[in-house]
Amino acid sequence: MAASCPTGFDVARLRKQVSQIYDRVAREPKGNFHFHRGPQYACRMLRYNPGELATIPEGSTASFAGVGNPHRIGPIEPGETVLDIGCGAGMDLMLAACHAGSSGHTIGVDMTPSMLELVKRGALKAGLWENIEVRRGIAEELPMESQSVDVVISNGVLNLSPDKDRAFSEVHRVLRPGGRLYLADVVVQRELSLAARSDVDLWAA
């Protein structure tokens, strides 16, 4: 099954379109979108812990648009370094910071500046900013040192990558030996047609 976009695919247009969509989510979380959002969705459909989400500022939970719950895959231990690829408004990132504790370190990477601003505001409000760092970047070129992370989490982001082989190679590069990937995402059950894989609008959706 193909793991990258076809030759000649307009990657720049895809990234611009995705960034524009999530810029709107950051600014208008209750706007009209084709995907679910918010803390009630996270608790009801994805089995997030309501008590834990209550500790995260509303501005960060309202713009949550994940597709699963990577925190149910395995634990994040105190003192660990965690990377959230495509951290969005930072709900998963802040939960990771709570689990890693004051001796841990969490890093969120996202390509949308308005989302990174939401992370900063939320982390400051929650008293977590000392343990959280944000970096602008993309999954295929993570702004991280090699073998620097204990856990990588990602929620509904790698499916948007135009080069999934490269994105997963980056995950492997930044993880320390014995590190873990907690991935929640959408998959297809059959090979998509060339026409579908060439359609930027379908990729962005």
Backbone as CSV, one residue per row, in Angstrom:
resi,resn,N_x,N_y,N_z,CA_x,CA_y,CA_z,C_x,C_y,C_z
1,MET,0.839,-1.187,0.000,0.000,0.000,0.000,0.873,1.235,0.000
2,ALA,0.540,2.231,-0.805,1.342,3.445,-0.924,1.387,4.199,0.393
3,ALA,2.573,4.690,0.742,2.734,5.443,1.984,3.153,6.882,1.725
4,SER,3.143,7.276,0.456,3.516,8.644,0.112,2.640,9.130,-1.031
5,CYS,2.691,10.439,-1.260,1.852,11.030,-2.295,2.444,10.748,-3.676
6,PRO,1.632,10.852,-4.729,2.125,10.591,-6.084,3.149,11.631,-6.535
7,THR,3.940,11.272,-7.535,4.893,12.209,-8.125,4.147,13.424,-8.648
8,GLY,4.671,14.603,-8.355,4.049,15.835,-8.822,2.991,16.392,-7.894
9,PHE,2.717,15.689,-6.796,1.717,16.150,-5.839,2.150,17.475,-5.228
10,ASP,1.206,18.408,-5.043,1.514,19.749,-4.536,1.552,19.720,-3.010
11,VAL,2.703,19.338,-2.466,2.862,19.213,-1.023,2.696,20.564,-0.333
12,ALA,3.240,21.617,-0.941,3.137,22.952,-0.337,1.674,23.377,-0.193
13,ARG,0.872,23.071,-1.217,-0.547,23.417,-1.153,-1.253,22.623,-0.062
14,LEU,-0.908,21.336,0.063,-1.509,20.511,1.099,-1.206,21.083,2.480
15,ARG,0.060,21.381,2.728,0.432,21.888,4.050,-0.239,23.224,4.341
16,LYS,-0.346,24.070,3.322,-1.017,25.352,3.510,-2.485,25.148,3.844
17,GLN,-3.127,24.223,3.147,-4.550,23.980,3.359,-4.809,23.387,4.739
18,VAL,-3.976,22.425,5.145,-4.131,21.831,6.470,-3.914,22.875,7.553
19,SER,-2.878,23.701,7.375,-2.594,24.743,8.359,-3.742,25.737,8.457
20,GLN,-4.353,26.070,7.334,-5.485,26.999,7.347,-6.677,26.411,8.090
21,ILE,-6.928,25.113,7.874,-8.042,24.459,8.569,-7.831,24.516,10.077
22,TYR,-6.633,24.172,10.527,-6.405,24.107,11.971,-6.169,25.477,12.589
23,ASP,-5.817,26.454,11.772,-5.821,27.830,12.260,-7.251,28.246,12.600
24,ARG,-8.207,27.847,11.759,-9.630,28.123,12.038,-10.092,27.395,13.291
25,VAL,-9.647,26.143,13.457,-10.030,25.390,14.653,-9.510,26.098,15.906
26,ALA,-8.287,26.635,15.835,-7.716,27.343,16.973,-8.504,28.605,17.299
27,ARG,-8.952,29.299,16.264,-9.634,30.582,16.466,-11.137,30.430,16.652
28,GLU,-11.719,29.405,16.030,-13.171,29.213,16.086,-13.475,27.740,16.366
29,PRO,-13.191,27.253,17.582,-13.361,25.815,17.851,-14.804,25.333,17.703
30,LYS,-15.768,26.219,17.804,-17.168,25.819,17.654,-17.687,26.077,16.237
31,GLY,-16.771,26.337,15.310,-17.152,26.577,13.921,-17.622,25.309,13.227
32,ASN,-17.926,25.444,11.956,-18.451,24.327,11.168,-17.295,23.561,10.520
33,PHE,-17.025,22.354,11.014,-15.958,21.506,10.491,-16.525,20.110,10.245
34,HIS,-15.787,19.319,9.474,-16.262,17.971,9.147,-15.819,16.939,10.178
35,PHE,-15.123,17.359,11.245,-14.633,16.422,12.253,-15.061,16.887,13.648
36,HIS,-15.087,15.930,14.587,-15.486,16.214,15.969,-14.398,16.998,16.694
37,ARG,-14.826,17.727,17.726,-13.897,18.508,18.532,-14.399,18.599,19.970
38,GLY,-13.508,18.978,20.855,-13.886,19.357,22.203,-13.822,18.268,23.253
39,PRO,-13.921,18.670,24.525,-13.754,17.734,25.640,-14.892,16.731,25.791
40,GLN,-16.126,17.124,25.491,-17.232,16.171,25.611,-17.061,15.021,24.615
41,TYR,-16.672,15.365,23.399,-16.369,14.340,22.393,-15.238,13.446,22.884
42,ALA,-14.185,14.062,23.451,-13.030,13.289,23.913,-13.432,12.286,24.997
43,CYS,-14.282,12.709,25.925,-14.695,11.822,27.015,-15.704,10.772,26.541
44,ARG,-16.687,11.208,25.765,-17.780,10.317,25.380,-17.355,9.266,24.359
45,MET,-16.566,9.681,23.362,-16.251,8.780,22.263,-14.842,8.190,22.336
46,LEU,-13.922,8.887,23.002,-12.531,8.445,23.002,-12.051,7.996,24.384
47,ARG,-12.934,8.056,25.363,-12.674,7.535,26.704,-11.528,8.238,27.428
48,TYR,-11.434,9.555,27.241,-10.538,10.348,28.087,-11.147,10.447,29.481
49,ASN,-10.294,10.651,30.467,-10.716,10.768,31.854,-11.260,12.180,32.112
50,PRO,-12.560,12.320,32.439,-13.125,13.657,32.651,-12.420,14.439,33.754
51,GLY,-12.005,13.744,34.810,-11.303,14.419,35.891,-9.983,15.011,35.440
52,GLU,-9.250,14.270,34.602,-7.984,14.793,34.089,-8.220,15.969,33.152
53,LEU,-9.234,15.858,32.288,-9.496,16.955,31.358,-9.939,18.216,32.076
54,ALA,-10.546,18.072,33.233,-10.987,19.238,33.996,-9.810,20.085,34.472
55,THR,-8.609,19.496,34.503,-7.417,20.247,34.929,-6.775,21.006,33.771
56,ILE,-7.249,20.749,32.542,-6.698,21.395,31.354,-7.572,22.593,30.997
57,PRO,-6.978,23.771,30.730,-7.776,24.958,30.411,-8.719,24.736,29.226
58,GLU,-9.868,25.373,29.288,-10.897,25.195,28.265,-10.390,25.559,26.873
59,GLY,-9.532,26.568,26.781,-9.023,26.973,25.474,-8.241,25.872,24.780
60,SER,-7.665,24.973,25.565,-6.897,23.864,24.992,-7.776,22.660,24.680
61,THR,-8.801,22.430,25.489,-9.663,21.285,25.234,-10.699,21.579,24.148
62,ALA,-11.127,22.840,24.031,-12.163,23.180,23.045,-11.694,22.928,21.623
63,SER,-10.401,23.116,21.356,-9.863,22.948,20.004,-9.277,21.562,19.781
64,PHE,-9.472,20.651,20.729,-9.001,19.280,20.541,-9.737,18.643,19.365
65,ALA,-8.983,18.032,18.454,-9.586,17.415,17.264,-8.941,16.074,16.961
66,GLY,-8.553,15.345,17.998,-7.929,14.046,17.807,-8.922,12.990,17.354
67,VAL,-8.403,11.826,17.011,-9.252,10.734,16.517,-9.241,9.520,17.439
68,GLY,-8.422,9.553,18.470,-8.301,8.449,19.400,-7.722,8.951,20.706
69,ASN,-7.267,8.030,21.534,-6.711,8.385,22.837,-5.375,7.677,23.033
70,PRO,-4.275,8.327,22.637,-2.965,7.673,22.759,-2.577,7.367,24.201
71,HIS,-3.188,8.047,25.158,-2.843,7.811,26.561,-3.361,6.462,27.067
72,ARG,-4.258,5.832,26.336,-4.757,4.511,26.728,-3.839,3.385,26.243
73,ILE,-2.856,3.726,25.415,-1.979,2.690,24.862,-0.955,2.236,25.891
74,GLY,-0.445,3.177,26.674,0.570,2.837,27.665,0.842,4.012,28.568
75,PRO,1.606,3.791,29.622,1.858,4.863,30.593,2.944,5.825,30.147
76,ILE,2.908,6.996,30.709,4.022,7.947,30.661,4.531,8.050,32.092
77,GLU,5.784,7.708,32.288,6.334,7.620,33.632,6.928,8.952,34.073
78,PRO,6.936,9.221,35.381,7.573,10.444,35.890,9.021,10.547,35.420
79,GLY,9.396,11.739,34.997,10.770,11.993,34.567,11.038,11.743,33.102
80,GLU,10.058,11.225,32.357,10.292,10.919,30.948,10.189,12.169,30.074
81,THR,10.843,12.073,28.921,10.742,13.101,27.895,9.760,12.628,26.836
82,VAL,8.768,13.463,26.550,7.681,13.088,25.651,7.596,14.088,24.510
83,LEU,7.432,13.576,23.298,7.228,14.407,22.114,5.822,14.164,21.582
84,ASP,5.077,15.246,21.357,3.750,15.162,20.740,3.857,15.733,19.333
85,ILE,3.734,14.866,18.322,3.821,15.296,16.924,2.447,15.779,16.474
86,GLY,2.376,17.043,16.063,1.099,17.643,15.708,0.281,17.904,16.956
87,CYS,0.860,18.625,17.900,0.263,18.767,19.232,-1.016,19.598,19.243
88,GLY,-1.283,20.361,18.176,-2.486,21.173,18.152,-2.545,22.118,19.327
89,ALA,-3.725,22.232,19.951,-3.906,23.160,21.067,-3.277,22.659,22.359
90,GLY,-2.840,21.408,22.383,-2.026,20.943,23.494,-2.705,20.097,24.547
91,MET,-3.909,19.588,24.289,-4.578,18.791,25.316,-3.782,17.533,25.653
92,ASP,-3.414,16.745,24.636,-2.615,15.540,24.886,-1.254,15.893,25.479
93,LEU,-0.689,16.979,25.019,0.623,17.413,25.494,0.577,17.744,26.984
94,MET,-0.464,18.461,27.419,-0.573,18.824,28.830,-0.874,17.622,29.710
95,LEU,-1.665,16.685,29.206,-1.868,15.447,29.954,-0.545,14.704,30.121
96,ALA,0.258,14.677,29.058,1.574,14.031,29.140,2.461,14.734,30.158
97,ALA,2.395,16.070,30.186,3.201,16.840,31.133,2.795,16.526,32.570
98,CYS,1.500,16.348,32.793,1.027,15.984,34.141,1.560,14.619,34.551
99,HIS,1.579,13.682,33.620,2.049,12.335,33.940,3.572,12.295,34.115
100,ALA,4.291,13.058,33.295,5.755,13.069,33.385,6.240,13.809,34.625
101,GLY,5.414,14.717,35.136,5.742,15.409,36.379,6.808,16.474,36.243
102,SER,7.181,17.042,37.373,8.131,18.156,37.380,9.525,17.749,36.929
103,SER,9.847,16.459,37.019,11.161,15.990,36.581,11.170,15.592,35.105
104,GLY,9.996,15.621,34.462,9.900,15.260,33.054,9.929,16.474,32.145
105,HIS,9.848,16.214,30.863,9.882,17.288,29.871,9.007,16.882,28.700
106,THR,8.116,17.778,28.270,7.243,17.485,27.137,7.440,18.534,26.060
107,ILE,7.465,18.079,24.820,7.733,18.956,23.672,6.628,18.764,22.652
108,GLY,6.003,19.841,22.250,4.973,19.792,21.233,5.475,20.377,19.935
109,VAL,5.287,19.652,18.844,5.667,20.134,17.512,4.391,20.297,16.693
110,ASP,4.236,21.450,16.075,3.079,21.706,15.223,3.488,22.741,14.183
111,MET,2.805,22.722,13.026,3.160,23.667,11.964,2.253,24.886,11.944
112,THR,1.264,24.948,12.855,0.301,26.044,12.850,0.576,26.987,14.014
113,PRO,1.050,28.218,13.751,1.419,29.137,14.835,0.303,29.407,15.830
114,SER,-0.937,29.515,15.360,-2.037,29.815,16.288,-2.262,28.669,17.272
115,MET,-2.024,27.440,16.842,-2.130,26.307,17.758,-1.010,26.359,18.802
116,LEU,0.202,26.664,18.385,1.307,26.756,19.331,1.069,27.864,20.349
117,GLU,0.429,28.938,19.931,0.093,30.020,20.856,-0.931,29.543,21.880
118,LEU,-1.898,28.725,21.435,-2.867,28.158,22.371,-2.180,27.273,23.409
119,VAL,-1.198,26.493,22.965,-0.454,25.646,23.904,0.200,26.505,24.976
120,LYS,0.862,27.559,24.548,1.571,28.408,25.516,0.608,29.029,26.510
121,ARG,-0.496,29.583,26.011,-1.471,30.203,26.898,-2.058,29.188,27.875
122,GLY,-2.404,28.010,27.350,-2.983,26.979,28.199,-2.011,26.471,29.240
123,ALA,-0.765,26.245,28.827,0.241,25.729,29.759,0.552,26.737,30.854
124,LEU,0.601,28.009,30.496,0.816,29.048,31.504,-0.339,29.074,32.501
125,LYS,-1.560,28.991,31.991,-2.746,29.022,32.854,-2.796,27.797,33.764
126,ALA,-2.351,26.650,33.250,-2.381,25.410,34.030,-1.169,25.255,34.941
127,GLY,-0.216,26.168,34.849,0.988,26.071,35.655,1.950,25.002,35.177
128,LEU,1.903,24.689,33.871,2.729,23.620,33.310,3.825,24.120,32.381
129,TRP,3.906,25.416,32.166,4.800,25.940,31.136,6.270,25.617,31.404
130,GLU,6.657,25.490,32.665,8.057,25.169,32.972,8.453,23.798,32.453
131,ASN,7.457,22.916,32.265,7.754,21.550,31.826,7.349,21.287,30.379
132,ILE,6.898,22.341,29.684,6.438,22.191,28.301,7.229,23.115,27.386
133,GLU,7.548,22.608,26.222,8.243,23.384,25.191,7.517,23.168,23.868
134,VAL,7.396,24.224,23.069,6.776,24.066,21.755,7.777,24.468,20.674
135,ARG,7.706,23.740,19.567,8.579,24.013,18.428,7.740,23.922,17.157
136,ARG,7.954,24.850,16.259,7.241,24.799,14.987,7.966,23.825,14.057
137,GLY,7.214,22.935,13.446,7.834,21.972,12.555,6.819,21.014,11.969
138,ILE,7.313,20.064,11.178,6.474,19.078,10.510,6.979,17.678,10.838
139,ALA,6.102,16.696,10.652,6.428,15.317,11.022,7.601,14.760,10.236
140,GLU,7.756,15.208,8.988,8.821,14.660,8.134,10.195,15.265,8.428
141,GLU,10.229,16.331,9.204,11.493,16.998,9.552,11.390,17.485,10.995
142,LEU,11.379,16.569,11.931,11.187,16.948,13.323,12.358,17.776,13.844
143,PRO,12.078,18.896,14.485,13.146,19.748,15.029,13.639,19.212,16.365
144,MET,14.179,17.998,16.322,14.580,17.285,17.523,15.923,16.605,17.303
145,GLU,16.690,16.466,18.386,17.923,15.709,18.318,17.609,14.215,18.252
146,SER,18.501,13.457,17.660,18.327,12.008,17.578,18.416,11.383,18.963
147,GLN,17.622,10.338,19.189,17.610,9.565,20.433,17.480,10.475,21.661
148,SER,16.505,11.383,21.604,16.327,12.351,22.681,14.997,12.206,23.415
149,VAL,14.173,11.221,23.022,12.797,11.150,23.514,12.484,9.731,24.009
150,ASP,11.768,9.658,25.139,11.346,8.360,25.664,10.034,7.886,25.044
151,VAL,9.110,8.834,24.820,7.792,8.495,24.291,7.407,9.499,23.209
152,VAL,6.932,9.003,22.085,6.322,9.838,21.052,4.833,9.547,21.061
153,ILE,4.024,10.614,21.142,2.585,10.474,20.979,2.153,11.276,19.759
154,SER,1.086,10.842,19.132,0.526,11.566,17.993,-0.923,11.138,17.846
155,ASN,-1.788,12.091,17.523,-3.221,11.829,17.531,-3.880,12.434,16.291
156,GLY,-4.082,11.593,15.274,-4.776,12.048,14.076,-3.976,12.986,13.211
157,VAL,-2.665,12.804,13.178,-1.794,13.738,12.459,-1.009,13.052,11.340
158,LEU,-0.452,11.881,11.605,0.411,11.249,10.613,-0.351,10.830,9.362
159,ASN,-1.681,10.670,9.464,-2.445,10.374,8.253,-2.406,11.528,7.262
160,LEU,-2.090,12.741,7.741,-2.002,13.912,6.869,-0.623,14.061,6.226
161,SER,0.311,13.229,6.630,1.672,13.345,6.095,1.730,12.897,4.639
162,PRO,2.323,13.700,3.758,2.469,13.280,2.364,3.568,12.248,2.159
163,ASP,4.391,11.997,3.198,5.458,10.995,3.104,5.534,10.262,4.439
164,LYS,4.702,9.245,4.602,4.601,8.551,5.875,5.864,7.746,6.198
165,ASP,6.530,7.211,5.179,7.787,6.501,5.433,8.793,7.433,6.113
166,ARG,8.880,8.647,5.592,9.819,9.606,6.180,9.377,10.019,7.577
167,ALA,8.063,10.199,7.781,7.557,10.585,9.090,7.877,9.508,10.129
168,PHE,7.655,8.234,9.778,7.953,7.166,10.728,9.461,6.995,10.924
169,SER,10.237,7.294,9.894,11.694,7.269,10.063,12.140,8.328,11.064
170,GLU,11.476,9.476,11.045,11.782,10.540,12.006,11.401,10.117,13.428
171,VAL,10.265,9.450,13.565,9.888,8.928,14.883,10.975,7.987,15.402
172,HIS,11.421,7.074,14.552,12.476,6.128,14.936,13.762,6.857,15.288
173,ARG,14.074,7.903,14.549,15.326,8.648,14.789,15.336,9.318,16.163
174,VAL,14.223,9.933,16.550,14.225,10.731,17.782,14.016,9.885,19.035
175,LEU,13.486,8.661,18.880,13.268,7.817,20.051,14.579,7.220,20.567
176,ARG,14.710,7.192,21.864,15.831,6.508,22.480,15.641,4.996,22.341
177,PRO,16.710,4.213,22.444,16.553,2.759,22.436,15.558,2.328,23.512
178,GLY,14.580,1.525,23.120,13.551,1.114,24.058,12.412,2.099,24.200
179,GLY,12.456,3.205,23.436,11.388,4.194,23.494,10.091,3.660,22.906
180,ARG,8.990,4.370,23.168,7.666,3.900,22.752,6.954,4.922,21.878
181,LEU,6.139,4.411,20.969,5.260,5.231,20.140,3.824,4.927,20.526
182,TYR,3.101,5.958,20.968,1.674,5.836,21.274,0.923,6.594,20.183
183,LEU,0.430,5.852,19.206,-0.143,6.449,18.008,-1.639,6.174,17.919
184,ALA,-2.418,7.232,17.752,-3.839,7.126,17.440,-4.051,7.811,16.096
185,ASP,-4.654,7.099,15.145,-4.810,7.697,13.824,-5.883,6.969,13.034
186,VAL,-6.134,7.459,11.834,-7.093,6.814,10.934,-6.312,6.066,9.857
187,VAL,-6.886,4.963,9.389,-6.239,4.169,8.355,-7.278,3.797,7.298
188,VAL,-6.783,3.425,6.139,-7.657,2.899,5.097,-7.465,1.391,5.017
189,GLN,-8.509,0.695,4.586,-8.448,-0.765,4.523,-8.124,-1.294,3.132
190,ARG,-8.014,-0.385,2.183,-7.674,-0.821,0.834,-6.871,0.278,0.153
191,GLU,-6.189,-0.093,-0.900,-5.373,0.854,-1.662,-6.271,1.910,-2.304
192,LEU,-5.913,3.178,-2.102,-6.666,4.260,-2.728,-6.229,4.428,-4.175
193,SER,-7.142,4.898,-4.999,-6.825,5.115,-6.407,-5.832,6.259,-6.551
194,LEU,-5.168,6.292,-7.692,-4.238,7.381,-7.979,-4.966,8.712,-7.962
195,ALA,-6.178,8.753,-8.487,-6.951,10.000,-8.495,-7.215,10.492,-7.076
196,ALA,-7.559,9.576,-6.171,-7.823,9.958,-4.775,-6.555,10.443,-4.106
197,ARG,-5.435,9.749,-4.360,-4.178,10.142,-3.726,-3.597,11.402,-4.320
198,SER,-4.127,11.843,-5.451,-3.658,13.078,-6.099,-4.517,14.282,-5.723
199,ASP,-5.590,14.057,-4.957,-6.556,15.105,-4.641,-6.181,15.780,-3.315
200,VAL,-5.689,17.010,-3.385,-5.259,17.735,-2.169,-6.421,17.905,-1.193
201,ASP,-7.619,18.158,-1.719,-8.775,18.347,-0.839,-9.079,17.093,-0.031
202,LEU,-8.945,15.907,-0.642,-9.157,14.668,0.097,-8.079,14.434,1.134
203,TRP,-6.831,14.752,0.802,-5.745,14.622,1.768,-6.007,15.512,2.976
204,ALA,-6.381,16.745,2.740,-6.593,17.708,3.827,-7.792,17.325,4.681
205,ALA,-8.748,16.595,4.096,-9.928,16.184,4.854,-9.607,15.050,5.792
